[in-house]
Amino acid sequence: MEADLRPGGRVDALRHALGANAAHGHRRTNADKRRAVELALREFPKTPAIKIAEICGVSQPFVSAMKNEDITVISSTRIGRDGKEYQATRRRRQEPEEEVEHEQKKPKLTRAEKK
């Protein structure tokens, strides 16, 4: 059995695995891509969407959409493509408005009905 050994630790192995089969091998399903991005977002929460897209072999809009779906970690800093740490803008998801039962308003009477 052949094995592809590479130097590095857990993080290096994870980065390689997230993009595995993106360019060769069996075509990845949307579920495979989604799982890779979910794992990358959980493991590298401060990494920008464009960098995660490169690691996972998907598009940046795909990663951004998944980030907006479920914002679980709101960090005050993020790591840029240059490797430096920057202040992050906080984005909060709007909570769905609850349906409030309003008191039924009386219909307005016309002039003829008022008399």
LINDACOR-V854958 format. One record per run of one state. SS is the DSSP state (a for helix, b for strand, c for the rest). FROM is the first residue (numbers start at 0). TO is the last residue. Records with the same first field share a line. If there is no record, write none. Layout:
SS = FROM-TO ; FROM-TO
This chain:
c = 0-8 ; 18-28 ; 43-45 ; 47-47 ; 56-58 ; 69-75 ; 79-83 ; 87-109 ; 114-114
a = 9-17 ; 29-42 ; 48-55 ; 59-68 ; 110-113
b = 46-46 ; 76-78 ; 84-86
